[in-house]
Amino acid sequence: MKIFEANISLQVCTFLKDFLKNTSSFENANQKMFDAFGINIFFENDDDFQALKESVSIVAISSVEEPDRAEYGDFQTNKDLANKVAKHLAKRDISPEIIIEPTCGKGNFIIASLSNFKAIKKVFGVEIYKPYVWETKFSILDFFLSNSDSNKPEITITHCSIFDFDFKNISKQYPTEKLLIIGNPPWVTNSKLGSLNSSNLPQKSNFKNQNGLDAMTGKGNFDIAEYITLMLLDAFQTHNGYLALLVKNSVVKNIVFDQKDKKYRVGEIEKYCIDSKKEFNVSVEASLVYCQLNSLPSFECNEFDFYSLEKRLSFGWLNTKFVSNLADYNVTKEIDGVCPFEWRQGIKHDCSAIMELERVNGYFVNNQSDEIKLEEDLVYGLLKSSDLKNTVIKSTRKHTIVTQTKVGQETSYIQHLYPETYSYLKKNISNFQARKSSIYNGKPLFSIFGIGDYSFKPFKVAISGLYKTYHFTLVLPQNEKPVMLDDTCYFIGFDKIEYAVYAIILLNSKTTEAFLKSITFSDAKRVFTKDLLMRLDLLNLAKLISRIEIEEQIIFLNDKYSLNINLSQWESFINEMTPEKEKQLTIFG
């Protein structure tokens, strides 16, 4: 049955029908509810009171479907999982006096807490979606009607945005009581909620204070659950108690990563991996993050399987290095330094329907199947993440128009030198104007990003930022022109093919693979980033890989791809990677 779009049991409906029939005002009803069940302000106003009174008198079995709130990151925790989480905590002798459920939804974590913790004095739940507020209250009534001898703490369920709720006030009011923050905050980003015109957003979206291009191109985007978790840590880090929240794995990683700078007073950080497909029917990697408040700051996290409690690994900070597997990292940490070549991200244009082309029967064809005649000069081969499968690539299936040789360059020259290209771009100018990213504001027509001298290096070594493959690809020129990569890829560029071949042999070594596996998180949106790839010290790696292995790989690549490379440039390559200070020490040593 449903009332106010909220599920309600027959037991509760029957109780409310009798209860409200003999109650004259919402003030009187609220007092009775508090006396009987400990629930503060069951009715917010007389309208709620009268509406519920009328509804329970005429309620019938409802066939109203559950609203789909998944786009808001609203994945309600089922009762069984909520109970397992509470039981797991109870077995650790956690016995809170105060329960805080920051986004209580239908109330399953509150019910699980009432079932498993016997010393609770107060419960605080916050929920923005009014039907869930009602359902939580109905569930609490149902629990106590079925368990009349249970401890009845004072319970306050507040209907508001979590970002308008003053958690620090709770911390001030109850400075000595043991508390437990438990729940499942939304699995959604601020930009997603913003696009849905949601009011459930913090006032400042760039909460990590990213500057300039980083904030505009996505690093300012963040997970709402991460914001909520950090907000709660800020309010309660000096309070005795525990935090246990279901969040995406990326949130756990970011919290541990931020510990180096934030140094929140939380210790014993643990991550319990759950089966999200089984529990929520979603393909999102998620876990229960657990930590103890008011502790010495912890800079690493132990990872377990939630169901078997088997330990998998530990990740976090080792001195100044952040790694995904502390044990494995120790084996290959010698190559964790600074890459002597700068890794770059590929071209960003946000206009694939117009800018990305295929060559068909002497014409270029765009994503809209238009046949286009263009001058060849501004058209280059293009590789995307899905193309980087082979060790060596000599040709591309796609092409792209490169309108600039550096960011911000004027594009008026296209009209005079390449009239066919200009006519095509001008015809589709609405596509460029529809680009949402603010990085294009005030920039020349048809602007792109991720472009510079490095883009035109003839030989590149590239890797996909999206795929979980620890494999690098050698990209060779096509029709005597350098091949471009899109912004899902990262690359280093070379003028000499020998340098590129030496680099790819080092990067595809087992040592590199083992190292990368120890510092990457396979469930990240981007497994590889520039910051991570810049940690690859190729000079130290070159010292670890034997010359015989280098020679064997050169022979293999020559035979398979007809490269005709030898080791004649090896010493020059090593010299290129050697810092100036080390060169001077060699000269004067």
N, C-alpha and C positions, 0 to 999 in steps of 0.2 A: 504494500500500500504506500501511497505517497500523499504528503501534505506539504504545500509550499515547495513542490518539486523535490522534497526530501523524503527518503525512505523512512517509514515508521512501522514498528511492529504492531501486531494486533494487541499485544499486552499493553503497550504504551498508549495506543489509541483508546483502548477501553478505560485505562486509568485516567487519562486526560478528560475523557467525556464525563466521567463521574466527578472528577476533581473540579473542573471548570463550571459544571452545572451548579455547584454549591458555593462558588466564589464570585464576589460582586465586583471587585476592582483588580486592576493589574498590580497595584501596590500590595494588596492583600495576598494576591496569588504569588507574587515574588517572595514575600516573607514566608509563606507556607512551603514554597519550593526550597528555600534556603534551609528552613528548619528540618524538612524531611530528607533532602538530598544534598545539601551543602552548595547548591548552585546559586551563584550571585546573579541578580538581574536576569532572570529567565526571560522576562518580557521587557523589551527596551521601552515600550510605550503602550498606551491604551489601544492603539490601532492593532498592534501585534496580538494583544490579548483578545480583542473582539474577533479578529480574523481567525485565530486558532480555535476559539470557542465555537465559532460557526462551522469551521472546517471539520472538526472531530465529530460534530453532530450529524454530518451528512456524508462522511467519508465512505468511499467504496473502493474496491480493488481497482487500482489504476494501471493502465497499460502505457503510461507515459514513458518514453525511452529516456535512458540516461543521457544527459548532454555530453557531447564530445568536447572535452576541454584539453585534449592532448596538445593542441597548438599552443596553449598557455603553459606547457610544461607540467600540466596537472596529471600526474600518474598516481592515483590513489593507492596507498599501500593496503594490500589485502590483510584481513584480520589475522590469518595464519602467520604471515611474515612479521607483522607488528608484534605478535605474541612471542615469536621466536627471538626477536631482537631483545624484547624485555626480559625473557627467560635467560638469555645469554648474559645480560648485565646482572641479573639477580644472582646467577651462579658465581659471579665474581665478587659477591658480598657487597654489591652496590645497593644501598638502602636510602634513597633520597627522601628528604622532607618536603622539597618543592619540585614540582614537575613543570617544565616550560615546553610547550609545543608551539613553535613560532608560526607554523602554517598548518593548522590542525586538520583541515579538510573535513572528512566525515567522522573524525574522532577516534580512529582505530588505535592510534598510539596512546591516546588518553585511556581508553578502555583497557588496553594491554598493560599500561602502568598501574591502573587501579587493581588489576588482577594479580600482578606479580610483586608489587612493592607495598608493604604493610605499614610503613611509617609515614606515609604522605600526609602532610598538613594542608598544603595548598597546591592547586593546579591552575596554571595560566595557559589558556589556548587563544590563539589569534587566527582569524580567518576572514578573508575579504569577500568570499562568495557566500551570500546570504543563505541559499538553500543548504550549504554545508554546515553553516552555523546551527540551523535548526536540526539537521541530522545528527550533529554531535550531541546536542542537548537531548534529543530523543534517545540516542544510544546510551547516554549516561543514565537516563531514567530507566531504560530497559535493563541495564546492568544491575542497578540497585534494587529494582523490583524482583530480579531473579536471585540476587545475592543480598538479602536484607540484613545479614549480620556483618557485612563488609564494613571496613573503616570508611567513613564518609568525610573526606577532607573538604575544605572550602574551595569551590570550583568557580572560576571566572572565565567565560568564553566571550571574547571581545570581537565584535564585527567591525573590522577596519583593515586598512593596508598595513602590512608588517612594517613598512617604512614610516608610518605615522605613530607607531607604538613605542612608548618610552620604556625600553627594557632596563635602562640604567636605574630607573625609579624602583624596580623590583630589587635590584642589587643593593640599593641604599636602604630599603625597608627591611630586608632580611639578610643582614651582613654575615650572620654566623650559621644559618641553616644550610644543610647539605642539599645541593640541587642537582637536577639532571635535566639537561636540554636534550630533547629527543624528538625525532620527526623526519619529515621528507620534504624539504623545500623544493620549489619548482625547478624542473630540469629544462631550462630555457635561457636564452641570452637576452640581454637588455635590448639589442637591436631588433630581435624577433618580437618582443612585447611592444616595442615602440611602433613597429609596423602594424601591429594589431590595435593600435591606439589604446593600449591598456593603461589604466591609472595605477597599476601595481608596480611602480618603478621608483627607484631612488631619485632624488632631485638631481644629483650629479652623475651622469652616465660614465664619464671618464674617471672612474674612482681610483685608478692606479696612476693617475697623473701622467699618462703618456703624452709626449710632446709632438707637435708638428705632424709629419708624414705618418709616423707610427699610429697615432690616434685616428688619422683620417683613413688609413688603409686597413684597419681592422684590429690593431692591437689594443685600441680603446674599447673594443667590444668585450664583454665579459659575461660570465655565467651568473644568473641571478642567485643561484644557490651559493655560489662562492661569496658574493657580496653579503648575503644573509649570514653565512657562517662567520665571516670576519667581523661583521657587525655584532654578532653575539659574543665572539671572543673578546672584542673590545669592551663590551659591557660587563662580562663575567670572568675575565681571565684571572682576576685576583680573588675570586670567590671559590670556596671549597665545593668541589663537585665534579661532574663529568659532562661531556658532550658526546652524543651519538646520533649522527644524521645520515640518512641515505642520500648520496650525491653521486654525480658522474665521476668517473675515475680522474678526469682532468682536474676536477675541483680539489681532490685530495692531493694530487701532484702539485698544484699551484700553491696550496696552503703550506705544504712542506717547503717548497721552493722559496716562498716569501718569508719563511722563518729567519733566514739569514739577515734580512733587513729589519723585519718587524719584531722579531724576538718575543712573540706572544708567550705568556707564562703558561704554557701547556706542555705536558710531558706524556710519555707512554703513548705516542701517536701510533695508532694501528688502523689497518685497512682490511676489511673483510669482504671479499669479492662475492657478489651475488649473481645468480642467473637471471638477468633482466628479461630475457625472452619468456622464461617460465613465470616469473613473478609479475611482470607488467605487460608482457606481450609487445615489447619494443626492442629494437636492435641497438641498444645503447649500453656501453660498458659502464657499470655502476657498482658501488660498494657502500658498505657501512663504514663511515669514518668515526673512530672513537679516540678520545683523548682525556687526560686528567687535567682539570683546571688547577690554577694556583700552584704550579710546579715549576721547577727549573726548566727553561726552554729546551725542547728536544728538536734536533735538526735531522732526524731520520725517522723512517716509518717502517714498521714490520707489516708485511702483507700475508694474509691468510685466506684460505677457502672458508666461506661463511658456514658451509654445511658440515664439513669434516673437521674444521678448525686446524687443518694441516698448514704449517708454515710454508710459504713459497719462496720468499726472498725479503731483502731489506733494501730500501732505496732512500736517497736523501743526500745530505751534504757530507763530504769527506774533505775536511779543511776548506779550501775555496772552490771545490769542484762538486757539481750536482750530478748525481749518477742514478741510473735506474736499477742497477744491481750491484750493491757494494762488494759482494764476494767476488764476482766475475771481474769487476773493474780493476781490482788489485793486480790481476794477471797482466793487463795490458796498459796500465796507467802511464807507462813511459812515453806513449805517443800522445798524451793529453797535453797540449800546449797551444801554440798559435800557428795556424797554417801560413806558410810563406807566400801563398797566392790568395788573392781575395775572392771569396765565393760571391757570386752575384745571382740575383733572381732574374728570371726571364721577363719578357715584355708583358706589360699590363695595358690593355686597351678597353676592356669592358664593352666591346662592341663586336662580338664574334660573328654575328649575322652578316656584317658588312666587311669586316677586316680579314676574316679567315676564308680562304679560297681553295678550290681544287682545280687542277688543270684537266680539261676534258675536250678532246677534239680541237685543239688549238685555241680554245677559249678558257677563260677563267670562269668558274661557277661558284657563287656564294651559297650560304646556308639556306637562302630563299629560292635556290635553283635558278637564279638569273644568270644568263650568259653575258659575260662582260669582256670588253676589249680594253686592255691596259698597256701602257708602256712597261717594259720589263724592269726598268731601273730601280723602282721602289718596291718590287716584289721579291721576297726572299722565302726560301724554304722554312717551314715551321714544324717544330716537334712539340708535342704535348706529353704529359706524364705517361699516358697510356702507350706512347710510341717507344718509350725507353726500355725496350725488352732485350734487344741484342747488345752484344759487347761493342760492336762497331756499326755505325749507321752512315751510309753513303748517300741515301736519297730519302725524300720525305713524301708523305701522302698529301700534306696540306701546305699551303703557302700563306703568307701574310703581307699586308702593305705596311711598310715602315716609313712613316711620315716625317720622322725627325732623327737626327743623329745624336742629339743630346736633349735632355729634359728642358722644356721651355723654349726650344728653338722655334723661330717664326716659320709658319708653314705656307706663307703667301707665295713662295717660290714655286710651289707645285702648279699653280694656275698657269704660270708662264712657261715652265720647262716641261711639264707633263700634263697637257690639257685633257687627255682622255681619263687619266687618273683623277684629276681635279673634278671633272664633270661627274664621274661616278660617286666620288665622295660628297660633292655638293648636293647631288640628287638625293642622297641618303642622310642629309645633315640632321634630320629629326632623330635618327638613331643615336647620333653623338650627343645631341642636346638632351636626350632622355637618360643619359648616364647619371646615376644617383650620387656617385662618390664626389665629395667636395674637393678632391684633389684636382678636378678638372675646372673648377671655378676660376675665371679670370685667365685661363690659359689659351694659347692660340687654337684656332680651329683644328680639329682632328688630332689633338694632342694624344700622346702615349706616355707611359712611364716605364721605368726599368730599361732605359736605353742610354747608351754611352759608348765611348771608344771600345770598351770591353765587349760590347755586343757584336762588333765587327771583327773580332779575332777569328782567324780562319779555322783553328782547331780548338775544340772544346771537349771538356770532360764533364758529363752531366749526370744528375740523379733526380728522380722524382721526389718531390716533397710529400706526396700523398700516399704512396704505396709502401707496404711493409717489406720491400725487397732491398737487401743490402748489396745492391749491384750498381756499378757505375758504367756509363756508356761513353765511348769515344765517338764524337760527332765530327765528321769530315765535311769539307766544303761540297756544295752541289752546284754544278755548272759554273765553277770558279767563283762562287759567291759564298760567304759564310752563311751557315744555317742559324736561324733564330730559335729560341725556346720560349714557351709561354710562362706566365708567372707562377705556375704550379711546380716549376723546375728550378734547380739551382745548378750553377756551372762555374768552372774556372776556364779561362781562355788562354791560348798560347799562339805565338807566331810560328813556332817550329813544331812540326809533327812529332819529332823525336821526344820533345819535352812532354807532349800530350800522351804519348805512348808510355813513357816512363811513369808518368803520374797515374795513368789508369792501372798499370800493373801493381803499383804500390797500393792504390785504393781498393783494388779487388782482391787483395791478399787476405788470407785467413786471419792474420793479425788485426787488420783494419775491421773486418767483419765482427770479430769477437769484441773489439773495443766499442764499436758503434752499438752493438747489442747491449752493452753494459751501460750506455749513457742515453739511449733512446727509449721512448715509451710507445710501444706498438699500438696502443689504443688512442694516441693523440690524433687530433684532426690533421696535423702535419707532423709526420714521423720525423722528417728532417727539416731543419731550419738553417738559416745562414749562421746564427750564433753557434749552433751545434757543430756544423761543418767546419767552422773556423777553429775549432779545437783540435783538428787533425794536424799534428806536427809531422809533415811529410819528410822533413830533414831527419828527424829521429827515426821515423819509420824506415827511411832508406838505409839507415845504419843497422837496422834489425833484420832486414830482408837480405839474404845472401845474394852475391853477384851471380852465382850459378842459377838461382831461381829466377832472377831477372832475365838472364840469357835464355832460359828455357821458355819463358813466357813470350819473349820477343820472337823466338823461332815459331812458336805456336801461332801467334798473331800474323806473322809474315806468311805462313803456309795457308792459313784459313782466309785471310783478307787481302793477301798480295800487297803488303805494306812496304816491304823492302827497307826495314829499319835495322840499325845495328847499335852498338853501345858507344859509338864514337863521340856522342854528345853527352855522355853520362857525367863526366867530371864538370863540364860546363853547366849542366843541370844542377848538380850539387852546389856549385859555386853560386848559381842564381838564387838558391834557397838559403844560403848561408848569410846570417846577419853581418852588417858591416863591422861591428865590434869584433866578432869572431875572426873575420878576415884579417883585421889589423893585428890581432893577437898571433895569428899564424905567420904574418910577415915579420913581426918583431920578436917572435918567440925564439 
